Amino acid sequence: SFKNCLWLSCVLRTPKACFWSTAGGGLIIQSISNDVYQNLAVEDWIHDHMDLEKQQVLFLWRNSPAVVIGRHQNPWQECNLRLLRQKNIKLARRRSGGGTVYHDLGNINLTFFTTRKKYERMENLKLIVKALKALRPQLDVHVTDRYDILLDRQYKISGTAAKLGRTSAYHHCTLLCNADKFVLSAVLKSPLKGLKSNATPSVPASVKNLFEEDPSLTSEILLDAIAKEYAVQHQIDHHITLINPADETLLPGITNKTKELQTWEWVYGKTPKFSISTCLNMAYKDSVLDVKINMDIKHGRIEVCNIDLPEQWLPPGLCSELVKNLTGSKFCPNETTTLVTTLLRVCPQDDEFHSRWSLLCENMISLM
């Protein structure tokens, strides 16, 4: 409404010093952005800049479709990257540990900021459960020893991750309200076989939306109930302050934090070293060709590459030239496509050869 827009305009123009010191003891803020990189950047900014001795913070945020992996995870192991690209779903790496989650506007995100000494994720999760029970006493929800929230003793509706700094800490968790479970299950399933990695693996779980249990439990009602319970427990006004994560006057340096989280070097390059040993079953004319692929990938780049092709299937030396060019390059479909296209220009202009080359390259790129 016009009234809300006018109030929001006033909030966004509030001077920085005044804004962060308006509430002693606690502050509840909500992002007006649905961009995953901007919202993750706000978490970093609060963790790095706010005096959490004086003021604890609850940050509420929602994202447009995105997959968010933990700090020490492998995106090729955790999700279907090709499907993400097809559906234009963003991939982000957060700075906390834990497993991979799917976000959309039916998923609520909550971040509890405290000093490291006051960090207590179990208490935060109990706060959420208490808020849910206040709304619907009949809901069967409880916190597990793994810091998940279960519905009806079997369906996961919330997962947890955390970042512990030297003096500051935050605990963030999700809450499934009305997320697209079909997309969630499809994108959080890697089709890649033969991958070996020491990266932190996610633990699969059966999930359910609160909306399925009670259609009146909308995201807005849930956010307001949790904010109200937070305000009661911290003895502050039940007031949610809206912030714009792109506002440099409010959050100096936020633009650079957001840009860093979008870089290939952060999202993919921070992946722990891994290897792939697989066999491509390529259908060509009336036969099926088995091509063995072995790769070592470090910092998201191909460190070692071996391609075992049947003899005489490609001109001598061409496969070794492909391996030579792949070594050191990003394990990335865009870079590999550019590379193989460039190689093709200097190769024999033969239709049979071109179709074989294209088939091999398409299958190689499908791994990425």
Beta strands, then each sheet from edge to edge (+ up, - down):
strand 1: 25-31
strand 2: 55-61
strand 3: 66-69
strand 4: 90-93
strand 5: 101-103
strand 6: 107-115
strand 7: 141-143
strand 8: 149-151
strand 9: 155-158
strand 10: 160-164
strand 11: 168-176
strand 12: 195-197
strand 13: 240-243
strand 14: 274-284
strand 15: 287-298
strand 16: 301-308
sheet 1: 10+ 11- 6+ 2- 1- 13-
sheet 2: 4+ 3+ 5-
sheet 3: 7+ 8- 9+
sheet 4: 12+ 14- 15+ 16-
end
